[in-house]
Amino acid sequence: MSACRAWVLSKGALGQLAPEYVLIRAARYLNVAPWELERADGKWVQWALFCEQLDRELEERAMRRARKRSQ
């Protein structure tokens, strides 16, 4: 558990990501129960994490544009 916490807090520089964390994070993004996602094809976990990252990047880009416009 502490290795997973270190990974999250260090943004991947330290520790190790627990598979349960990956599953729960993907389930949260897809709004399904983790045990249901666990039974599904593993590609859904990967797609959820990919889309979550893409959403985050798009939000950051939009925030940077908004800051530039307000200056």
Biopython code that builds the backbone (N, CA, C, O; Angstrom):
import numpy as np
from Bio.PDB.StructureBuilder import StructureBuilder

atoms = [
    (1, "MET", "N", (0.824, -1.199, 0.000)),
    (1, "MET", "CA", (0.000, 0.000, 0.000)),
    (1, "MET", "C", (0.866, 1.259, 0.000)),
    (1, "MET", "O", (0.554, 2.216, -0.708)),
    (2, "SER", "N", (1.937, 1.274, 0.775)),
    (2, "SER", "CA", (2.780, 2.465, 0.821)),
    (2, "SER", "C", (3.526, 2.676, -0.496)),
    (2, "SER", "O", (3.800, 3.815, -0.875)),
    (3, "ALA", "N", (3.858, 1.577, -1.203)),
    (3, "ALA", "CA", (4.520, 1.713, -2.508)),
    (3, "ALA", "C", (3.573, 2.352, -3.517)),
    (3, "ALA", "O", (3.995, 3.148, -4.355)),
    (4, "CYS", "N", (2.307, 2.005, -3.434)),
    (4, "CYS", "CA", (1.309, 2.584, -4.331)),
    (4, "CYS", "C", (1.129, 4.072, -4.013)),
    (4, "CYS", "O", (1.038, 4.898, -4.921)),
    (5, "ARG", "N", (1.079, 4.407, -2.735)),
    (5, "ARG", "CA", (0.941, 5.808, -2.323)),
    (5, "ARG", "C", (2.138, 6.624, -2.812)),
    (5, "ARG", "O", (1.978, 7.743, -3.300)),
    (6, "ALA", "N", (3.341, 6.052, -2.677)),
    (6, "ALA", "CA", (4.550, 6.739, -3.146)),
    (6, "ALA", "C", (4.474, 6.980, -4.650)),
    (6, "ALA", "O", (4.859, 8.045, -5.132)),
    (7, "TRP", "N", (3.979, 5.992, -5.388)),
    (7, "TRP", "CA", (3.867, 6.137, -6.839)),
    (7, "TRP", "C", (2.925, 7.276, -7.192)),
    (7, "TRP", "O", (3.241, 8.110, -8.040)),
    (8, "VAL", "N", (1.766, 7.311, -6.542)),
    (8, "VAL", "CA", (0.763, 8.344, -6.838)),
    (8, "VAL", "C", (1.296, 9.721, -6.468)),
    (8, "VAL", "O", (1.197, 10.654, -7.265)),
    (9, "LEU", "N", (1.855, 9.861, -5.281)),
    (9, "LEU", "CA", (2.319, 11.169, -4.817)),
    (9, "LEU", "C", (3.526, 11.671, -5.598)),
    (9, "LEU", "O", (3.706, 12.880, -5.747)),
    (10, "SER", "N", (4.356, 10.757, -6.097)),
    (10, "SER", "CA", (5.540, 11.162, -6.852)),
    (10, "SER", "C", (5.276, 11.218, -8.354)),
    (10, "SER", "O", (6.197, 11.445, -9.138)),
    (11, "LYS", "N", (4.035, 11.013, -8.755)),
    (11, "LYS", "CA", (3.642, 11.004, -10.172)),
    (11, "LYS", "C", (4.433, 9.973, -10.965)),
    (11, "LYS", "O", (4.859, 10.230, -12.091)),
    (12, "GLY", "N", (4.624, 8.808, -10.365)),
    (12, "GLY", "CA", (5.250, 7.695, -11.054)),
    (12, "GLY", "C", (6.750, 7.572, -10.887)),
    (12, "GLY", "O", (7.344, 6.627, -11.405)),
    (13, "ALA", "N", (7.378, 8.492, -10.183)),
    (13, "ALA", "CA", (8.829, 8.453, -10.034)),
    (13, "ALA", "C", (9.283, 7.428, -8.996)),
    (13, "ALA", "O", (10.381, 6.884, -9.112)),
    (14, "LEU", "N", (8.474, 7.160, -8.004)),
    (14, "LEU", "CA", (8.844, 6.246, -6.923)),
    (14, "LEU", "C", (7.754, 5.210, -6.712)),
    (14, "LEU", "O", (6.604, 5.413, -7.103)),
    (15, "GLY", "N", (8.119, 4.114, -6.101)),
    (15, "GLY", "CA", (7.138, 3.105, -5.715)),
    (15, "GLY", "C", (6.641, 2.293, -6.893)),
    (15, "GLY", "O", (7.257, 2.255, -7.958)),
    (16, "GLN", "N", (5.517, 1.651, -6.673)),
    (16, "GLN", "CA", (4.938, 0.767, -7.676)),
    (16, "GLN", "C", (3.424, 0.885, -7.615)),
    (16, "GLN", "O", (2.832, 0.969, -6.538)),
    (17, "LEU", "N", (2.821, 0.889, -8.772)),
    (17, "LEU", "CA", (1.369, 1.033, -8.842)),
    (17, "LEU", "C", (0.698, -0.312, -8.623)),
    (17, "LEU", "O", (1.016, -1.287, -9.304)),
    (18, "ALA", "N", (-0.219, -0.366, -7.685)),
    (18, "ALA", "CA", (-0.940, -1.605, -7.388)),
    (18, "ALA", "C", (-1.999, -1.859, -8.459)),
    (18, "ALA", "O", (-2.688, -0.928, -8.877)),
    (19, "PRO", "N", (-2.137, -3.107, -8.907)),
    (19, "PRO", "CA", (-3.153, -3.416, -9.922)),
    (19, "PRO", "C", (-4.565, -3.062, -9.464)),
    (19, "PRO", "O", (-5.411, -2.707, -10.284)),
    (20, "GLU", "N", (-4.821, -3.155, -8.171)),
    (20, "GLU", "CA", (-6.139, -2.801, -7.640)),
    (20, "GLU", "C", (-6.423, -1.316, -7.827)),
    (20, "GLU", "O", (-7.556, -0.921, -8.104)),
    (21, "TYR", "N", (-5.389, -0.501, -7.674)),
    (21, "TYR", "CA", (-5.558, 0.936, -7.869)),
    (21, "TYR", "C", (-5.957, 1.229, -9.317)),
    (21, "TYR", "O", (-6.859, 2.026, -9.573)),
    (22, "VAL", "N", (-5.279, 0.581, -10.250)),
    (22, "VAL", "CA", (-5.570, 0.763, -11.670)),
    (22, "VAL", "C", (-7.019, 0.377, -11.960)),
    (22, "VAL", "O", (-7.736, 1.109, -12.642)),
    (23, "LEU", "N", (-7.440, -0.758, -11.446)),
    (23, "LEU", "CA", (-8.792, -1.246, -11.671)),
    (23, "LEU", "C", (-9.830, -0.291, -11.076)),
    (23, "LEU", "O", (-10.822, 0.031, -11.730)),
    (24, "ILE", "N", (-9.609, 0.156, -9.857)),
    (24, "ILE", "CA", (-10.564, 1.046, -9.196)),
    (24, "ILE", "C", (-10.623, 2.401, -9.897)),
    (24, "ILE", "O", (-11.700, 2.978, -10.052)),
    (25, "ARG", "N", (-9.478, 2.899, -10.314)),
    (25, "ARG", "CA", (-9.463, 4.189, -11.018)),
    (25, "ARG", "C", (-10.223, 4.096, -12.338)),
    (25, "ARG", "O", (-11.007, 4.985, -12.670)),
    (26, "ALA", "N", (-9.993, 3.017, -13.094)),
    (26, "ALA", "CA", (-10.700, 2.832, -14.366)),
    (26, "ALA", "C", (-12.198, 2.663, -14.127)),
    (26, "ALA", "O", (-13.011, 3.209, -14.873)),
    (27, "ALA", "N", (-12.559, 1.919, -13.103)),
    (27, "ALA", "CA", (-13.975, 1.714, -12.785)),
    (27, "ALA", "C", (-14.641, 3.038, -12.419)),
    (27, "ALA", "O", (-15.783, 3.291, -12.802)),
    (28, "ARG", "N", (-13.935, 3.864, -11.691)),
    (28, "ARG", "CA", (-14.481, 5.170, -11.316)),
    (28, "ARG", "C", (-14.723, 6.013, -12.570)),
    (28, "ARG", "O", (-15.758, 6.667, -12.693)),
    (29, "TYR", "N", (-13.776, 5.995, -13.488)),
    (29, "TYR", "CA", (-13.922, 6.768, -14.728)),
    (29, "TYR", "C", (-15.114, 6.274, -15.541)),
    (29, "TYR", "O", (-15.867, 7.077, -16.092)),
    (30, "LEU", "N", (-15.288, 4.954, -15.617)),
    (30, "LEU", "CA", (-16.370, 4.363, -16.401)),
    (30, "LEU", "C", (-17.695, 4.301, -15.645)),
    (30, "LEU", "O", (-18.728, 3.942, -16.211)),
    (31, "ASN", "N", (-17.656, 4.655, -14.362)),
    (31, "ASN", "CA", (-18.843, 4.627, -13.505)),
    (31, "ASN", "C", (-19.465, 3.227, -13.430)),
    (31, "ASN", "O", (-20.676, 3.055, -13.569)),
    (32, "VAL", "N", (-18.598, 2.237, -13.206)),
    (32, "VAL", "CA", (-19.042, 0.855, -13.001)),
    (32, "VAL", "C", (-18.366, 0.316, -11.748)),
    (32, "VAL", "O", (-17.380, 0.879, -11.271)),
    (33, "ALA", "N", (-18.897, -0.761, -11.227)),
    (33, "ALA", "CA", (-18.282, -1.388, -10.054)),
    (33, "ALA", "C", (-16.969, -2.056, -10.459)),
    (33, "ALA", "O", (-16.898, -2.666, -11.526)),
    (34, "PRO", "N", (-15.930, -1.954, -9.629)),
    (34, "PRO", "CA", (-14.642, -2.559, -9.976)),
    (34, "PRO", "C", (-14.732, -4.056, -10.240)),
    (34, "PRO", "O", (-14.035, -4.575, -11.112)),
    (35, "TRP", "N", (-15.586, -4.756, -9.491)),
    (35, "TRP", "CA", (-15.701, -6.201, -9.688)),
    (35, "TRP", "C", (-16.351, -6.538, -11.026)),
    (35, "TRP", "O", (-16.096, -7.600, -11.594)),
    (36, "GLU", "N", (-17.191, -5.632, -11.529)),
    (36, "GLU", "CA", (-17.756, -5.841, -12.859)),
    (36, "GLU", "C", (-16.694, -5.600, -13.941)),
    (36, "GLU", "O", (-16.608, -6.344, -14.918)),
    (37, "LEU", "N", (-15.904, -4.565, -13.751)),
    (37, "LEU", "CA", (-14.847, -4.268, -14.712)),
    (37, "LEU", "C", (-13.772, -5.355, -14.697)),
    (37, "LEU", "O", (-13.176, -5.662, -15.729)),
    (38, "GLU", "N", (-13.537, -5.921, -13.543)),
    (38, "GLU", "CA", (-12.539, -6.988, -13.421)),
    (38, "GLU", "C", (-12.912, -8.194, -14.285)),
    (38, "GLU", "O", (-12.037, -8.881, -14.810)),
    (39, "ARG", "N", (-14.211, -8.446, -14.428)),
    (39, "ARG", "CA", (-14.688, -9.577, -15.242)),
    (39, "ARG", "C", (-14.654, -9.272, -16.734)),
    (39, "ARG", "O", (-14.691, -10.186, -17.558)),
    (40, "ALA", "N", (-14.583, -7.994, -17.080)),
    (40, "ALA", "CA", (-14.604, -7.590, -18.493)),
    (40, "ALA", "C", (-13.223, -7.765, -19.120)),
    (40, "ALA", "O", (-12.232, -8.025, -18.436)),
    (41, "ASP", "N", (-13.193, -7.619, -20.407)),
    (41, "ASP", "CA", (-11.936, -7.660, -21.156)),
    (41, "ASP", "C", (-11.002, -6.567, -20.638)),
    (41, "ASP", "O", (-11.439, -5.441, -20.398)),
    (42, "GLY", "N", (-9.733, -6.888, -20.466)),
    (42, "GLY", "CA", (-8.751, -5.950, -19.933)),
    (42, "GLY", "C", (-8.573, -4.689, -20.756)),
    (42, "GLY", "O", (-8.070, -3.683, -20.257)),
    (43, "LYS", "N", (-8.985, -4.739, -22.021)),
    (43, "LYS", "CA", (-8.835, -3.547, -22.855)),
    (43, "LYS", "C", (-9.652, -2.381, -22.313)),
    (43, "LYS", "O", (-9.288, -1.225, -22.530)),
    (44, "TRP", "N", (-10.753, -2.662, -21.611)),
    (44, "TRP", "CA", (-11.593, -1.581, -21.089)),
    (44, "TRP", "C", (-10.874, -0.798, -20.007)),
    (44, "TRP", "O", (-11.048, 0.416, -19.902)),
    (45, "VAL", "N", (-10.076, -1.471, -19.208)),
    (45, "VAL", "CA", (-9.286, -0.769, -18.193)),
    (45, "VAL", "C", (-8.303, 0.164, -18.892)),
    (45, "VAL", "O", (-8.182, 1.333, -18.527)),
    (46, "GLN", "N", (-7.606, -0.355, -19.892)),
    (46, "GLN", "CA", (-6.624, 0.446, -20.614)),
    (46, "GLN", "C", (-7.285, 1.629, -21.339)),
    (46, "GLN", "O", (-6.760, 2.742, -21.313)),
    (47, "TRP", "N", (-8.418, 1.390, -21.977)),
    (47, "TRP", "CA", (-9.125, 2.468, -22.656)),
    (47, "TRP", "C", (-9.588, 3.537, -21.664)),
    (47, "TRP", "O", (-9.493, 4.732, -21.946)),
    (48, "ALA", "N", (-10.084, 3.113, -20.519)),
    (48, "ALA", "CA", (-10.547, 4.076, -19.516)),
    (48, "ALA", "C", (-9.398, 4.957, -19.050)),
    (48, "ALA", "O", (-9.553, 6.173, -18.938)),
    (49, "LEU", "N", (-8.250, 4.354, -18.777)),
    (49, "LEU", "CA", (-7.105, 5.132, -18.319)),
    (49, "LEU", "C", (-6.588, 6.062, -19.420)),
    (49, "LEU", "O", (-6.185, 7.192, -19.144)),
    (50, "PHE", "N", (-6.603, 5.585, -20.657)),
    (50, "PHE", "CA", (-6.194, 6.416, -21.786)),
    (50, "PHE", "C", (-7.119, 7.629, -21.916)),
    (50, "PHE", "O", (-6.655, 8.760, -22.063)),
    (51, "CYS", "N", (-8.414, 7.387, -21.862)),
    (51, "CYS", "CA", (-9.389, 8.474, -21.998)),
    (51, "CYS", "C", (-9.317, 9.442, -20.823)),
    (51, "CYS", "O", (-9.471, 10.651, -21.002)),
    (52, "GLU", "N", (-9.086, 8.921, -19.636)),
    (52, "GLU", "CA", (-8.954, 9.786, -18.470)),
    (52, "GLU", "C", (-7.768, 10.727, -18.655)),
    (52, "GLU", "O", (-7.876, 11.922, -18.382)),
    (53, "GLN", "N", (-6.647, 10.200, -19.112)),
    (53, "GLN", "CA", (-5.468, 11.027, -19.353)),
    (53, "GLN", "C", (-5.737, 12.062, -20.437)),
    (53, "GLN", "O", (-5.347, 13.222, -20.301)),
    (54, "LEU", "N", (-6.393, 11.654, -21.497)),
    (54, "LEU", "CA", (-6.726, 12.577, -22.582)),
    (54, "LEU", "C", (-7.643, 13.691, -22.086)),
    (54, "LEU", "O", (-7.438, 14.856, -22.426)),
    (55, "ASP", "N", (-8.645, 13.349, -21.291)),
    (55, "ASP", "CA", (-9.540, 14.360, -20.717)),
    (55, "ASP", "C", (-8.759, 15.367, -19.878)),
    (55, "ASP", "O", (-8.997, 16.572, -19.959)),
    (56, "ARG", "N", (-7.826, 14.861, -19.072)),
    (56, "ARG", "CA", (-7.022, 15.730, -18.217)),
    (56, "ARG", "C", (-6.174, 16.682, -19.074)),
    (56, "ARG", "O", (-6.085, 17.873, -18.780)),
    (57, "GLU", "N", (-5.556, 16.151, -20.131)),
    (57, "GLU", "CA", (-4.738, 16.995, -21.002)),
    (57, "GLU", "C", (-5.578, 18.060, -21.703)),
    (57, "GLU", "O", (-5.143, 19.203, -21.839)),
    (58, "LEU", "N", (-6.771, 17.692, -22.145)),
    (58, "LEU", "CA", (-7.649, 18.667, -22.798)),
    (58, "LEU", "C", (-8.089, 19.763, -21.828)),
    (58, "LEU", "O", (-8.169, 20.932, -22.206)),
    (59, "GLU", "N", (-8.375, 19.387, -20.580)),
    (59, "GLU", "CA", (-8.744, 20.378, -19.567)),
    (59, "GLU", "C", (-7.598, 21.335, -19.291)),
    (59, "GLU", "O", (-7.802, 22.544, -19.187)),
    (60, "GLU", "N", (-6.383, 20.790, -19.173)),
    (60, "GLU", "CA", (-5.214, 21.635, -18.923)),
    (60, "GLU", "C", (-4.987, 22.600, -20.084)),
    (60, "GLU", "O", (-4.670, 23.771, -19.873)),
    (61, "ARG", "N", (-5.149, 22.107, -21.297)),
    (61, "ARG", "CA", (-4.979, 22.948, -22.479)),
    (61, "ARG", "C", (-6.017, 24.067, -22.489)),
    (61, "ARG", "O", (-5.688, 25.215, -22.785)),
    (62, "ALA", "N", (-7.245, 23.743, -22.172)),
    (62, "ALA", "CA", (-8.306, 24.750, -22.133)),
    (62, "ALA", "C", (-8.027, 25.791, -21.052)),
    (62, "ALA", "O", (-8.267, 26.979, -21.264)),
    (63, "MET", "N", (-7.529, 25.362, -19.911)),
    (63, "MET", "CA", (-7.207, 26.307, -18.831)),
    (63, "MET", "C", (-6.071, 27.240, -19.245)),
    (63, "MET", "O", (-6.109, 28.433, -18.945)),
    (64, "ARG", "N", (-5.053, 26.700, -19.937)),
    (64, "ARG", "CA", (-3.946, 27.547, -20.402)),
    (64, "ARG", "C", (-4.461, 28.582, -21.409)),
    (64, "ARG", "O", (-4.066, 29.746, -21.351)),
    (65, "ARG", "N", (-5.329, 28.170, -22.321)),
    (65, "ARG", "CA", (-5.892, 29.114, -23.291)),
    (65, "ARG", "C", (-6.703, 30.206, -22.599)),
    (65, "ARG", "O", (-6.615, 31.382, -22.952)),
    (66, "ALA", "N", (-7.491, 29.798, -21.612)),
    (66, "ALA", "CA", (-8.307, 30.781, -20.890)),
    (66, "ALA", "C", (-7.425, 31.778, -20.159)),
    (66, "ALA", "O", (-7.736, 32.968, -20.119)),
    (67, "ARG", "N", (-6.317, 31.301, -19.574)),
    (67, "ARG", "CA", (-5.401, 32.216, -18.882)),
    (67, "ARG", "C", (-4.773, 33.207, -19.859)),
    (67, "ARG", "O", (-4.627, 34.389, -19.550)),
    (68, "LYS", "N", (-4.402, 32.712, -21.041)),
    (68, "LYS", "CA", (-3.792, 33.585, -22.045)),
    (68, "LYS", "C", (-4.776, 34.666, -22.502)),
    (68, "LYS", "O", (-4.389, 35.816, -22.711)),
    (69, "ARG", "N", (-6.038, 34.292, -22.656)),
    (69, "ARG", "CA", (-7.058, 35.254, -23.094)),
    (69, "ARG", "C", (-7.304, 36.328, -22.036)),
    (69, "ARG", "O", (-7.589, 37.480, -22.364)),
    (70, "SER", "N", (-7.193, 35.946, -20.784)),
    (70, "SER", "CA", (-7.492, 36.910, -19.711)),
    (70, "SER", "C", (-6.334, 37.857, -19.436)),
    (70, "SER", "O", (-6.490, 38.809, -18.672)),
    (71, "GLN", "N", (-5.193, 37.618, -20.033)),
    (71, "GLN", "CA", (-4.037, 38.501, -19.786)),
    (71, "GLN", "C", (-4.054, 39.709, -20.668)),
    (71, "GLN", "O", (-3.156, 40.547, -20.585)),
]
sb = StructureBuilder()
sb.init_structure("model")
sb.init_model(0)
sb.init_chain("A")
sb.init_seg("    ")
for serial, (resi, resn, name, xyz) in enumerate(atoms, 1):
    if name == "N":
        sb.init_residue(resn, " ", resi, " ")
    sb.init_atom(name, np.array(xyz, "f"), 0.0, 1.0, " ", f" {name:<3s}", serial, name[0])
structure = sb.get_structure()
